[in-house]
Amino acid sequence: MSINNFSKVVIVAKDEWRYWLRSKLAMTVLAIGLVLTLASVIVTAITMMELSHARHELQTTSDKSFVNQPDRHPHRMVHYGHYAFRTPSPLSTLDPGIDAYTGNSIFLEGHRQNSAMFADSRQGTALTKLGSLTPAFIVQTLAPLLLILIGYSGISRERELQTLSYLLSQGTSGVTLIAGKGLALLSVVGLILTPLTVSALFTVAAGESLLAVVSFVVGYALYLTVWVLLILLASSVFSKNSGSFTALAFVWILLCIVMPRVASTSASTAVPSAGKIETDFAVKAQLRKLGDGHNANDPAFMQFKQSLLKKYNVKSIDELPVNFRGLVASESEAKLTNVLNKFAQQRMQAELKQTKVSRYFGWVSPMVAIRSLSMIVVGTSIETHHRFLRETEQLRFDFVQGLNKVHVEKLSYQDDMNRNASTEATKQARVSAQNWQVLQNFTFNVDNAQVRAQRSIPAFLQLFIWIAVLLGGIKFVGRRLL
């Protein structure tokens, strides 16, 4: 673009701003957009900082509560259980992603894998939904609507006022006119993104990577650019303001409301997964074949018993140098965990396939593309949630087997079998509380910025394709503008 043409673009953009400044509607809409974005950033940041502090305190309290338990039978501590909490990543203050639905803590206990819990959305009521307007939701859903309200009449207004032919006859090309209107709308995008950008940069001081912050801001800038181009194209095609506004309102509903629903529904249809009740029955059927780990005489452990007798070269379990009940508990836990992990992996693979199918809809909806990009970059996507489940499951297995090891080595088989004979026998079947130091420090960190950036490449590509196609359409329409 020559300097002369660029000057014309700037003049058109300034003229558009003068029109908006004279229009109370445009200024009101812009003020609402800025206030909403700024307020959501502040409120969400404060909420997430409180949650982060609360989860850290709860994790510390849970750890202390476990290790401060009195002398007990070690298997009672297996059932006493332990909590693991996930501290939110710095950037998740701007987009909580699926954390609000999947939960951020998990109760770890023997013989079972619990789901994550304490999700904010699960704790809230219908009325509190209005209080969960996150910065990501504001920019993804409401910002395009505000841009439509401001810019839908950019070109069609000139046509209705019959000033379009005058402008074109003065040497301003259609493409230059559209570029000027686009520059004005992009400056509005800059204003909307300013609070988001400043907040994102603050997370660098909290430990977030600059690469993740830049990816996050650039992603939203590309997304709103798509909407600016859609507005310019519609305003250029339709001869009346009413037609332009109606078309853009329909496109907003289709892309921001309908398509995300279609994407999730299509994903669950394309990749069906077993329901919870169906899965629970299948898991229980598999676990019944393993035997009861609380019953050392269960026939399922007969072969295990014979192998131990042969290994230690003794004739009965009473002669074993270790506690047979503890060994059965440990063997049962290992087999049970293998079964539970197999079903958990199947569920996670199905969820991942459904997510990938849903993300394909980013090619037809920029809203789906930016939603995927945002969650991936901030570390609140399904991949991060699955890694949290896997790491907490390893934590659960290690601490349960640590207690089973105490059961095997610190408690004699005879005392264990006589534990219910009398009060004194019950006390005799306890081990020292010093053995509860089996917990590992648990800290969950999101994937590094390079991994997250690599995962977000398809979503970036979807937004770039949207921009390229719309630029081609605007160039085509601009040359025929009249």
C-alpha positions in Angstrom: 0.0 0.0 0.0 1.4 3.4 -1.0 1.9 6.2 1.5 -1.0 8.1 -0.2 -3.3 5.2 0.1 -2.3 4.6 3.8 -3.0 8.3 4.5 -6.5 7.8 3.0 -7.0 4.8 5.2 -6.1 6.8 8.3 -8.4 9.6 7.3 -11.3 7.2 6.8 -10.5 5.6 10.2 -10.5 9.1 11.9 -13.8 10.0 10.2 -15.3 6.7 11.5 -14.1 7.6 15.0 -15.7 11.1 14.7 -19.0 9.4 13.8 -18.8 7.1 16.8 -18.0 10.0 19.1 -21.1 11.8 17.9 -23.1 8.5 18.4 -24.2 7.9 22.0 -25.0 4.3 21.1 -21.4 3.5 19.9 -19.8 5.2 22.9 -22.2 3.4 25.3 -21.5 0.0 23.7 -17.7 0.7 23.8 -17.9 1.8 27.5 -19.9 -1.3 28.4 -17.3 -3.5 26.7 -14.4 -1.9 28.5 -16.1 -2.0 31.9 -17.2 -5.6 31.5 -13.7 -6.7 30.4 -11.9 -4.8 33.1 -14.3 -5.9 35.8 -14.2 -9.5 34.8 -10.4 -9.4 34.8 -10.2 -7.9 38.3 -12.9 -10.1 39.8 -11.6 -13.3 38.3 -8.0 -12.6 39.3 -9.0 -12.0 42.9 -11.1 -15.2 42.9 -8.4 -17.3 41.5 -5.8 -15.9 43.9 -8.1 -16.8 46.8 -8.7 -20.2 45.4 -4.9 -20.7 44.9 -4.3 -19.7 48.5 -7.2 -21.8 49.8 -6.0 -24.9 47.9 -2.4 -24.5 49.2 -3.8 -24.2 52.8 -6.1 -27.2 52.3 -3.2 -29.3 50.9 -1.0 -28.4 53.9 -3.9 -29.1 56.4 -4.6 -32.4 54.7 -1.0 -33.5 54.9 -0.7 -32.5 58.5 -4.0 -34.2 59.4 -2.8 -37.5 57.8 0.7 -37.6 59.5 -0.8 -36.5 62.8 -3.1 -39.5 63.1 -2.5 -41.7 66.2 -1.2 -45.2 66.3 -3.6 -47.3 64.1 -3.9 -50.5 62.2 -2.2 -49.6 58.9 -5.2 -50.7 56.8 -7.3 -48.2 58.6 -5.1 -45.5 57.3 -5.6 -46.9 53.8 -9.3 -46.1 54.2 -8.6 -42.8 56.0 -7.3 -41.6 52.7 -5.7 -38.3 51.7 -6.6 -35.2 49.5 -4.6 -33.8 46.6 -5.3 -30.3 45.4 -4.4 -28.7 42.1 -3.2 -25.1 42.4 -4.4 -23.0 39.3 -1.8 -21.8 36.8 -1.2 -18.0 36.7 -2.9 -17.6 33.2 -5.9 -19.6 34.3 -7.1 -16.5 36.1 -8.2 -15.3 32.6 -9.7 -18.6 31.4 -10.5 -21.3 34.0 -11.4 -23.6 31.1 -12.7 -27.1 32.0 -11.4 -26.8 35.5 -14.7 -25.2 36.5 -16.5 -28.4 35.5 -14.0 -31.2 36.1 -12.9 -30.2 39.6 -9.6 -29.3 41.2 -9.1 -31.7 44.0 -9.3 -35.4 44.5 -9.8 -37.8 47.5 -7.2 -40.6 47.4 -8.0 -43.9 49.2 -7.4 -47.6 48.9 -9.3 -49.8 46.5 -10.8 -47.1 44.3 -10.1 -44.2 42.0 -12.3 -41.2 42.8 -13.1 -38.5 40.3 -11.9 -34.9 40.7 -14.3 -32.8 42.7 -15.0 -29.3 44.1 -15.7 -27.8 40.7 -16.8 -24.2 41.0 -19.7 -24.8 38.6 -20.9 -27.8 40.6 -20.8 -25.9 43.8 -22.7 -22.9 42.4 -26.4 -22.4 41.9 -28.2 -21.1 38.8 -28.1 -17.6 40.2 -24.3 -17.7 40.7 -23.7 -18.4 37.0 -24.0 -14.7 36.4 -21.1 -14.2 38.7 -18.8 -16.4 36.6 -18.3 -14.0 33.7 -14.7 -14.7 33.0 -12.4 -12.5 30.8 -12.3 -15.4 28.3 -16.1 -15.6 28.1 -16.4 -11.8 27.7 -13.9 -11.6 24.9 -15.0 -14.9 23.2 -18.7 -14.3 23.3 -19.7 -10.7 24.1 -16.8 -8.7 22.4 -17.9 -9.8 18.9 -21.4 -8.7 19.6 -20.2 -5.3 20.8 -18.1 -5.0 17.6 -21.2 -5.8 15.5 -23.2 -3.1 17.3 -20.4 -0.5 16.7 -19.4 -1.4 13.1 -22.3 -3.1 11.3 -23.2 0.1 9.4 -19.6 1.0 8.5 -20.1 0.7 4.7 -23.8 0.2 4.4 -24.4 3.6 6.1 -22.4 5.3 3.4 -24.5 3.6 0.8 -27.8 4.5 2.6 -26.7 8.1 2.9 -25.6 8.1 -0.7 -22.1 9.3 0.2 -20.5 6.1 -1.0 -20.5 7.1 -4.7 -19.2 10.5 -3.7 -16.3 9.0 -1.8 -15.4 6.6 -4.6 -15.6 9.4 -7.2 -13.1 11.4 -5.1 -10.4 8.8 -5.8 -10.9 6.6 -2.7 -11.0 3.0 -3.8 -13.5 0.5 -2.3 -10.6 -1.5 -0.7 -9.1 1.7 0.8 -12.5 2.7 2.3 -13.0 -0.8 3.8 -9.5 -0.7 5.1 -10.1 2.6 6.8 -13.3 1.3 8.5 -11.3 -1.9 9.4 -8.5 0.2 11.0 -11.1 2.0 13.2 -12.6 -1.3 14.3 -9.2 -2.7 15.0 -8.4 0.2 17.3 -11.6 -0.8 19.2 -10.2 -4.3 19.4 -7.0 -2.9 20.9 -9.0 -1.1 23.6 -10.9 -4.3 24.4 -7.7 -6.3 24.6 -5.8 -3.8 26.7 -7.1 -5.0 30.1 -6.7 -8.6 29.0 -3.1 -8.0 27.8 -2.1 -6.1 31.0 -3.5 -8.9 33.2 -1.7 -11.5 31.1 1.6 -9.7 31.4 1.2 -9.6 35.2 1.1 -13.4 35.2 4.7 -13.4 34.0 5.7 -12.1 37.4 3.8 -15.0 38.9 5.9 -17.5 37.0 4.0 -17.8 33.7 6.1 -18.1 30.5 6.3 -15.0 28.2 5.7 -17.4 25.2 2.4 -18.5 26.7 1.3 -14.9 27.4 2.2 -13.8 23.9 0.4 -16.8 22.4 -2.7 -16.0 24.5 -2.9 -12.4 23.5 -2.1 -13.0 19.8 -4.8 -15.7 19.7 -7.5 -13.3 21.0 -6.2 -10.6 18.6 -6.6 -12.9 15.7 -10.0 -14.0 16.8 -11.4 -10.5 17.1 -9.7 -9.6 13.8 -11.8 -12.4 12.2 -14.9 -10.7 13.6 -13.8 -7.3 12.3 -13.4 -8.8 8.8 -16.8 -10.5 9.0 -18.4 -7.1 9.9 -16.7 -5.3 7.1 -17.7 -8.0 4.6 -21.3 -8.0 5.7 -21.5 -4.2 5.7 -20.0 -4.1 2.2 -22.3 -6.7 0.8 -25.7 -5.4 2.1 -27.1 -2.2 0.8 -29.0 -1.3 4.0 -28.0 -1.1 7.6 -30.9 -3.4 8.6 -29.8 -6.1 6.3 -26.2 -5.9 7.5 -27.2 -6.0 11.2 -29.6 -8.9 10.7 -27.0 -10.9 8.9 -24.3 -10.3 11.5 -26.7 -11.1 14.3 -27.5 -14.4 12.7 -23.8 -15.1 12.1 -23.0 -14.3 15.8 -25.8 -16.6 17.0 -24.7 -19.3 14.6 -20.9 -19.1 15.3 -20.9 -18.3 19.0 -24.0 -20.0 20.3 -25.0 -22.8 17.9 -21.8 -24.2 16.6 -20.1 -24.8 19.9 -23.2 -26.9 20.9 -23.1 -28.7 17.5 -19.4 -29.4 18.0 -19.9 -31.0 21.5 -22.9 -33.0 20.4 -21.2 -34.2 17.2 -18.2 -35.2 19.2 -20.2 -37.3 21.6 -22.1 -38.9 18.7 -19.0 -39.6 16.6 -17.1 -41.1 19.5 -19.6 -42.8 21.8 -18.4 -43.6 25.3 -19.9 -45.8 28.0 -22.0 -44.2 30.7 -20.9 -44.1 34.3 -23.4 -46.8 35.5 -22.4 -49.1 32.6 -18.7 -48.5 33.3 -19.2 -49.1 37.1 -20.9 -52.4 36.4 -18.1 -53.5 34.0 -15.4 -52.5 36.6 -17.1 -54.3 39.4 -17.4 -57.4 37.3 -13.7 -57.3 36.6 -12.8 -56.6 40.3 -14.9 -59.6 41.5 -12.6 -61.9 39.6 -9.6 -60.6 41.6 -11.0 -61.6 44.9 -11.4 -59.7 48.2 -8.2 -58.2 49.4 -9.6 -58.0 52.9 -10.0 -61.8 53.1 -6.7 -63.6 53.2 -8.5 -67.0 52.7 -10.2 -65.9 49.4 -9.7 -68.7 46.9 -8.5 -66.1 44.4 -5.3 -65.8 46.4 -4.6 -69.5 46.7 -2.0 -69.5 44.0 -0.4 -66.4 45.5 -0.3 -68.2 48.8 1.4 -71.2 47.4 4.0 -69.1 45.6 4.9 -67.4 48.9 5.2 -70.7 50.8 7.5 -72.0 48.1 9.5 -68.7 48.0 10.1 -68.7 51.8 10.4 -72.5 52.0 7.8 -72.9 54.8 4.7 -75.1 55.2 2.1 -72.6 56.5 1.5 -68.9 56.4 2.1 -68.7 60.2 5.7 -69.5 59.5 6.1 -66.7 57.0 8.6 -64.0 58.2 6.1 -61.4 57.0 2.4 -60.6 57.5 0.4 -62.6 54.9 -2.6 -60.4 55.2 -0.5 -57.4 54.3 0.9 -59.2 51.3 -2.6 -60.1 50.2 -3.6 -56.4 50.5 -0.6 -55.3 48.5 -1.1 -57.9 45.8 -4.8 -57.1 45.6 -4.2 -53.4 45.4 -1.7 -53.8 42.5 -4.1 -56.0 40.5 -7.0 -53.8 41.3 -5.1 -50.7 40.2 -4.2 -52.3 36.9 -7.9 -52.9 36.2 -8.9 -49.4 37.3 -6.1 -47.9 35.2 -7.2 -49.9 32.1 -10.8 -48.5 32.4 -9.5 -45.0 33.2 -7.2 -45.0 30.1 -10.2 -46.1 28.0 -12.3 -43.3 29.3 -9.5 -40.7 28.9 -8.8 -41.9 25.3 -12.5 -41.5 24.5 -12.6 -38.0 26.0 -9.5 -37.0 24.1 -11.0 -38.3 20.8 -14.2 -36.4 21.5 -12.2 -33.3 22.2 -10.3 -33.6 18.9 -13.5 -34.0 17.0 -14.9 -31.0 18.7 -11.8 -29.0 17.8 -12.2 -29.8 14.1 -15.2 -27.4 14.2 -12.8 -24.6 14.6 -12.6 -24.7 10.8 -16.2 -23.6 10.6 -16.4 -21.5 13.8 -13.7 -19.1 15.0 -15.4 -19.3 18.5 -14.5 -23.0 18.7 -11.0 -22.3 17.5 -10.3 -19.6 20.1 -11.9 -21.5 22.9 -9.6 -24.5 22.2 -6.6 -22.2 21.8 -7.3 -20.3 25.0 -7.7 -23.4 27.2 -4.6 -25.1 25.7 -2.4 -22.0 26.1 -3.4 -21.3 29.7 -3.2 -24.9 30.8 -6.9 -25.7 31.5 -7.5 -28.1 28.6 -8.5 -31.8 28.8 -4.8 -32.8 28.3 -3.8 -31.1 31.5 -6.8 -32.5 33.4 -5.8 -36.0 32.3 -2.3 -35.5 33.5 -3.6 -34.3 36.8 -5.6 -37.6 37.1 -2.6 -39.7 36.2 -0.3 -38.0 38.6 -2.7 -38.2 41.5 -3.4 -41.8 40.7 0.3 -42.6 41.0 0.4 -40.6 44.2 -2.6 -42.7 45.5 -1.0 -46.0 44.5 2.3 -45.1 46.1 0.9 -44.1 49.5 -1.5 -47.0 49.7 1.3 -49.5 48.8 3.5 -47.6 51.4 0.9 -48.4 54.0 0.6 -52.0 52.8 4.4 -52.3 53.2 4.1 -51.1 56.8 1.3 -53.7 57.2 3.6 -56.4 55.9 6.7 -55.5 57.8 5.6 -53.8 61.0 2.6 -56.0 62.1 2.9 -59.7 62.8 0.4 -62.0 61.2 -0.7 -63.5 64.6 -1.4 -60.0 66.1 -3.2 -59.1 62.9 -5.5 -62.2 63.0 -6.3 -61.7 66.7 -7.0 -58.0 66.4 -10.7 -58.4 67.4 -10.2 -60.9 70.2 -10.1 -58.2 72.9 -9.3 -54.6 73.6 -5.7 -55.4 74.4 -5.4 -57.4 71.2 -6.8 -54.5 69.2 -4.1 -52.2 70.7 -1.5 -54.8 69.9 -2.6 -54.8 66.2 -1.6 -51.1 65.9 1.6 -49.7 64.5 3.4 -46.5 65.5 2.2 -43.2 64.0 5.8 -42.6 62.9 4.9 -44.9 60.0 2.5 -42.4 58.5 5.4 -40.5 56.8 4.6 -42.2 53.5 3.1 -39.2 51.8 5.1 -37.5 49.0 4.9 -33.8 48.5 2.4 -33.2 45.7 2.7 -30.2 43.4 1.0 -30.1 40.1 2.4 -27.8 37.3 0.9 -27.3 33.9 2.8 -28.4 30.8 5.7 -26.1 29.8 4.9 -23.2 27.4 6.5 -25.0 24.4 4.3 -28.0 24.7 1.2 -25.8 25.1 2.2 -23.6 22.1 2.8 -26.7 20.0 -0.7 -28.1 20.9 -2.3 -24.7 19.9 -0.9 -24.7 16.4 -4.0 -26.2 14.8 -6.2 -23.6 16.4 -3.8 -20.8 15.3 -4.0 -22.3 11.7 -7.8 -22.3 11.8 -7.9 -18.6 12.7 -5.3 -17.7 10.0 -7.3 -19.5 7.4 -10.4 -17.6 8.5 -8.6 -14.3 8.1 -7.2 -15.3 4.7 -10.6 -16.3 3.3 -12.3 -13.2 4.7 -9.5 -10.9 3.3 -10.0 -12.6 -0.1 -13.8 -12.0 0.1 -13.3 -8.3 1.2 -10.8 -7.7 -1.7 -13.3 -9.2 -4.1 -16.2 -7.1 -2.8 -14.1 -4.0 -2.4 -13.2 -3.8 -6.1 -16.9 -3.9 -6.9 -18.1 -1.6 -4.2 -20.7 0.9 -5.2 
